[in-house]
Each structure stands twice: as structure tokens, then as C-alpha cells.
Amino acid sequence: MKLIIVESPTKARTLTRFLGKEYRIEASMGHVRDLPKSSLGVDVEHDFAPSYIIPRDKTKQVNALKDAANKADEVILATDPDREGEAIAFHIAEILNEMNDKNAKKKKKDTASAQGTFRRIAFHEITESAINEALAHPRTLDVQLVNAQQARRVLDRLVGYTLSPLLWKKLSKRWLSAGRVQSVAVRLIVEREREIQKFEAREYWTIAGQFAGDGKDDLTAALVSKDGEKYEKTLVFELFDGKYTTTSSSIVDGQSAKLIIDDLRAPFTVSAVDKKEVKRNPGAPYTTSTLQQDAARKLYFSSKKTMQIAQKLYEEGYITYHRTDSVNLSEKFISEAREYVGGSLGAHFVPAESRRFKTKSKVAQEAHEAIRPTVVGRKADKIGVGDLNRDHMRLYELIWKRAVASQMAEAIFDSTTIVILSGNGYRFETSGSVIKFEGFLKIMGRDAEEVVIPAVSVGQELTLREAIPTQHTTSPPPRYTEASLVKTLEEKGIGRPSTYAPIMSTIVDRQYVVKEEKKLMPTELGFAVTDFLVQYFPNVLDLPFTAHMEDDLDAIANGEKKWVPVIAEFYKPFHESIKKTYDIAEKVKLAEEQIDEKCPTCGHDLVIRTGKFGKFVACTNFPECTYTRQYGEKANIPCPKCGGDIIVKKSKRGKKFYGCSNYPTCTFAAWKKEDIK
């Protein structure tokens, strides 16, 4: 009997469908060894040697794997095809080798043959052909990938387990945490918020002319210049994370707009009609990062939810491996996609040459495929079975459309730009486009409706029916969303796409950031922690420095660098900064929000403070007075159960609901305001 070890029961069940009775498939349930939670677990005096343990909750599963391995003729490690999967396979092999050593000593036998029975297979999709191909070409464990994962784990442990206690001491909150990538992500949000706060909005005006020609439809065009001098201006602002541009105009107020309108003189003549054919190519298939971004924009999924759903789709055999930086597609898929498009839509939807995309991402690592369906002809309505739900179908549909459309012909538009000149030099412009051939949009769908403009000819005179002035203000930089933050982290080379989902959850759970209408906003705690870390650990929160560390980790994976020197180069100055900061840094006192209420217990003022589970109302006479209550925005509705105040609360998953301020004495709650009766 041959034993195959994978990570999850779902993956095990899927493999069982393809393999015969000579195989037994067991799941490790993720990592089987890790650094201890109760201590640093890294020997900084001896080459940063990690002290791995088997977590208590994994003991039963590890014993089951040992028992299965003892009964097997051969052990095959089939964990995921990336650094994390390679590390899991390595730790399983280590545990089983230790077992073999003990067994060999008892039986006084050589262990070489037992240790040589482990084979490693890797596959990027869970299909019968991919599994058989992997079994036909097993390999040994990739030590370089294991070292890269170990280096990241040790590095993050050194940062987290030394910085976090410092934050506890200096900010007097024992639940705070800091992380090499996590803290940089918070800094991006904090710096963006500061740019928004200091942004001074400027008033400006635009003017649109409504013209009538020979036909029934009016033509609306924007005033763009006078005698060659443009009204529209582009304002460029230098930000912490790059540049931001916003549009303004030299028409600064309503009076200026009125003067221009009064100055417009007939005749209004069409001076140019520029018609051209515009072609638009399909986008590359999804990587982890672009899938998270599109799922956030189109499906309103959090990064965490996207990865959970994609994990399920992969393990059920519907999509290829979902942790990838590559936009490469297999020749087999390209051929099948072209055949599918030609057969279902027509040969004219298939380009003359197949499309191949080159990975531009700075953070690209192992040569994986892009995320794609494993079966080209399987649409979303064919996967909604078992424990898969509508969300699985919606994400699968995104992946299917993007991958198939990437092998389709370009969309073709007829684009028209019309220029209208007044008798005294004012220039109006308007543009429109009509789709001529849908191409890949036949599957992807259209982002916007066609803009059709009335037909006019050069030299034709138009009548100005009305000139319409509109007031605007310049826009501050937008707050980050999960999608835009993921995009920025990837562009800056910070972290890896597979780490973005847990980072998003952590910064919200730690109350450094709140999510309001999908926008990420820093809390006072987020500002305070970021300012403290920037002051005393500028390198740790420096974007180029953090990106350089990621490059070093990639170099370890590629065998270009050794992991111990990389960690040592970072740790020595970092450790010195830790020791120095304990001595010189003052305690940080967070600002308390005052409320116009007295403590019902002792009569002192009440304030709003931040605790591990969010904001709460507390007495300023603490610790003499321990009065506290939940904090929540008042809904100005009495509780129908006890007459107390109904306040806005959030569930553990961040969903807003309405509950009584007298909880736990009163347990009234409702999801919607209109349900409170």
C-alpha cells in the first residue's frame, strides 16, 4: 500500500476519485510542526536555529500519520506546490524520519532504506492527468524552498516577538502586535489619511455646451480651451507612496464661468471629426493578487473570503493552484480554450496566434501557472454541487471568464472625436465610441454602455442651445480599499500575495484600521503605533527596505543566498534598536475621547477608551472605579425590551447590527434599524 499525504480532507477526497485502491490518502490538516507560541523559539546565539514543536492540537493527527506510514510500503508527500507546501512536506518527512530512527534502533537495523522511501510530488491542478503525471515524475524535497519559508518564518518571529512586547510596555496594551509586512501596510493607510487631512480642496468650474444640428438629437461637448490655452489642469501631489493627480481648471469660480459664457460668440462650427478604429486586447489571466482585487471590486469579497473560496475550488479540482504570481498558461489549456471559443462562438472570435502573457510582477517567484479552470468547457452553473454555494460559483465564473477571454480576439471600436470652434476662439470637444466587434467582451461583458454621438460633418454650423456651468472641487487622494492596498503592496514588492489576506484581517482585528463602506481608515491606535515604530524603527517600516528583504527571501528560494547570513544582517542592528528603545522611549498616552456624561457609580467623568475588543466607555477614576460599558453610536431609538438606548455595534465578523446598551442585562439585538419595534 502506498500512502499519499496532503494538507486537507477536501484535497484527499478529490484525489481519492482518481486513484485506485493501492493508494491510501491522509490529510495533515495543515502544518504539523511550528515554532512555540509561548516563547521566541529561535536560538539567536546559534545561527537562528528554530525550535520546532508539534502543537498540542496536532498530536492526534501526527500519530495517525505515523500509524499510516508504518503500514505503508511507500510514503508520497503531495502538499501544495509552493514554499509553504514544501515546508509542510519537509516537516512531515522529519517527523516520520524520527519515527523510523527510533524503530530502527529498537530493531537494530539500518535506517537508510526507510528514509529513502519518501517521494515528493507536486501538481498545480487536482485532475487525473495532473496526478498521474506527478506520480510518474516524483522528485526530492526542494531544500531551497524550505529554507526560504524557514527564513520568512524566523524573520517574522524575530520581528513580531520582540517588537510586540515593546509596544505592550510603551503603549500599555498587552494585545498589540507588530509585523514586518503588517506594520508597513498600516503605515500606508496612516500616511494616506494624513495626506487627506492636509489636502485643501480647490473650487473650479467646467462648462458644457449643448448644440443642435440638422438632426433631432442634441450634441453635448465640453469647453476645453480658448485660443489654444487649455482650461483643464492636472495637479500633481507627492505622496508617501508615490504621486497622486487630480483635475482642476483655470475657471476658478462661478463669476469667471459666467463671464466666459457671456463671451461665447456664434458661429459654432465643426472644425474636425476624427474617426478611428480602436482595438482593445483582453487582460492576462488571474494571479493571486489580481484575483483578490477583482473579487473585491466586482463581488465585494474580502481578501480572506476570496482565498478561502479559491482554496475550496482548488481542492475540489475546479481551478488550478490559487497562490501564484504567474500569468503563464499551459499549452494544453491554450489549445483547449481556442478550440472551445471557436466551437461555441465562431472562428472569428479566435485570434490568428495564441496569446501568451509575460509576468511583469516584481514579486514573481516559482514558475506556476496563472489561476484558471481545470476544464475549459465547465461553466459556473456546473459546479454548484455538494457544499459549494453561490459565492463559489461567482468566484469560479470570474476565473473562468478571465482565463478563457485571455485567448480570444480583441474587441474593436469605432471611436469618434468632434471639435467645435466658436466664432471667437473657444474650443469644445466631445468623444464617443461604438463597438464594431465584441471579441473577448462577448464573454467578459462590457464595462460601460456605448457612447453614441450624432453624426455631423466638418464645416457644419451648429446652434448653441445652452451653456451649462458646473461647480466642482479638487479631490483628495482616495482612501485605500482592500483591493487598492493589495495592488500597492504588490507594486512596491512588499509581502507576497498569499500573505495579503491574513494581513488584511490582522490590521482590522488589532484595531489599527477600521473598514467604513469598504474604505480602510486608521484609528487613533493605528496612528500611535505607526508613529512610534517610524520614530524608533524607521528601517522596519521603510518601503524599499521591506521590499529588499523580500528580494533576499526570493534569492534564498533560488539558491542565490544562504538564509542564516540574511537573517543575521537584519537582526544585529534591529536587536540593538530594540534594547535602545526600551531605555529611551517614553510611554505613549493615547488620546481619550471625552463624552458629556458622568459615571453612574462615582460621579467622575466618563471617556471612550480602546481595548482588545474595541472601544468602550470607562470611568476616569480607574482603578478606584471600575465602571465600564459597551460603546456604540446611538441610534436614537429606545430598546423595545428594556427602554435603554439602542446603539450600533459590530459582530465578530465586522457586520453592523443594533443592540441594547444595557447588554448583557438586556440581550435585544436586530440586524436592521427598521426591525426595531
SULDA-V328031 format. One record per backbone hydrogen bond with DSSP energy under -0.5 kcal/mol. NH is the residue of the N-H (numbers start at 1). CO is the residue of the C=O. Records with the same first field share a line. If there is no record, write none. Layout:
BEGIN
NH->CO + CO
END
This chain:
BEGIN
2->22
3->74
4->2 + 24
5->76
6->4 + 26
12->8
13->9
14->10
15->11
16->12
17->13 + 14
18->14 + 15
19->15
23->20
24->2
26->4 + 24
28->6
29->7
30->7
34->53
36->51
43->49
44->42
46->43
48->43
49->43 + 46
51->41
52->50
53->34
55->53
58->55
59->55 + 56
62->58
63->59
64->60
65->61
66->62
67->63
68->64
69->65
70->66
71->67
72->68 + 69
73->1
74->1
75->117
76->3
77->119
78->5 + 76
82->80
86->82
87->83
88->84
89->85
90->86
91->87
92->88
93->89
94->90
95->91
96->92
97->93
98->94
99->95
100->96
101->97
102->98
103->99
104->100
105->101
106->102
107->103
108->104
109->104
115->111
116->112
117->114
118->115
119->75
120->139
121->77
127->125
131->127
132->128
133->129
134->130
135->131
136->132
137->133 + 134
138->135
139->120
143->141
146->142
147->143
148->144
149->145
150->146
151->147
152->148
153->149
154->150
155->151
156->152
157->153
158->154
159->155
160->156
161->157
162->158 + 159
163->159
164->160
166->162
167->163
168->164
169->165
170->166
171->167
172->168
176->173
183->179
185->181
186->182
187->183
188->184
189->185
190->186
191->187
192->188
193->189
194->190
195->191
196->192
197->193
198->194
199->195 + 196
201->199
204->472
205->251
206->470
208->468
209->221
210->466
211->209 + 219
212->463
219->211
221->209
222->429
223->207
224->427
225->427
226->229
227->425
229->226
230->228
231->224
232->224
233->248
235->233 + 246
237->244
239->237 + 242
242->239
244->237
246->235
248->233
250->231
252->250
257->253
258->254
259->255
260->256
261->257
262->258
263->259
264->260 + 261
268->462
269->267 + 421
270->460
271->269 + 419
272->419
274->417
275->273
276->415
278->413
280->411
286->371
288->324
291->287
292->288
293->289
294->290
295->291
296->292
297->293
298->294
299->294 + 295
300->295 + 296
301->295
306->302
307->303
308->304
309->305
310->306
311->307
312->308
313->309
314->310
315->311
316->312
317->314
318->313
319->313
320->372
321->124
324->322
334->330
335->331
336->332
337->333
338->334
339->335
340->336
341->337
342->338
343->339
344->340
345->341
346->341 + 342
349->346
350->347
351->349
364->361
368->366
370->328
371->286
372->370
374->318
378->375
379->377
382->379
383->380
385->383
388->385
393->389
394->390
395->391
396->392
397->393
398->394
399->395
400->396
401->397
402->398
403->399
404->400
405->401
406->402
407->404
408->405
409->349
411->280
412->437
413->278
414->434
415->276 + 413
416->432
417->274
418->430
419->272
420->428
421->269
422->426
423->265
424->265
425->422
427->225
428->420
429->222
430->418
432->416
433->451
434->414
436->412
437->412
440->409
441->438
442->439
443->440
444->440
445->441
451->433
452->450
459->270
460->457
462->268
463->212
464->462
465->210 + 463
466->210
468->208 + 466
469->467
470->206
472->204
474->202
485->481
486->482
487->483
488->484
489->485
490->486
491->487
492->488
493->490
494->489
495->493
499->496
500->496 + 497
501->497
503->499
504->500
505->501
506->502
507->503
508->504
509->505
510->506
511->508
512->507
513->507
514->521
516->514 + 519
517->515
519->516
520->480
521->514 + 519
523->512
527->523
528->524
529->525
530->526
531->527
532->528
533->529
534->530
535->531
536->532
537->533
541->537
542->539
546->542
547->543
548->544
549->545
550->546
551->547
552->548
553->549
554->550
555->551
556->552
557->553
558->554
559->556
560->555
561->555
566->562
567->563
568->564
569->565
570->566
571->567
572->568
573->569
574->570
575->571
576->572
577->573
578->574
579->575
580->576
581->577
582->578
583->579
584->580
585->581
588->170
589->587
590->588
593->608
594->592
595->606
597->595
599->604
603->599
606->597
607->618
608->593
609->607 + 616
611->609 + 614
614->611
616->609
617->629
618->607
619->627
620->605
622->619
624->621
625->621
629->617
631->615
633->648
635->646
639->644
643->639
646->637
647->645 + 659
648->633
649->657
651->655
654->651
657->649
658->670
659->647
660->668
661->645
663->660
665->662
666->662
670->658
675->672
676->673
677->675
END
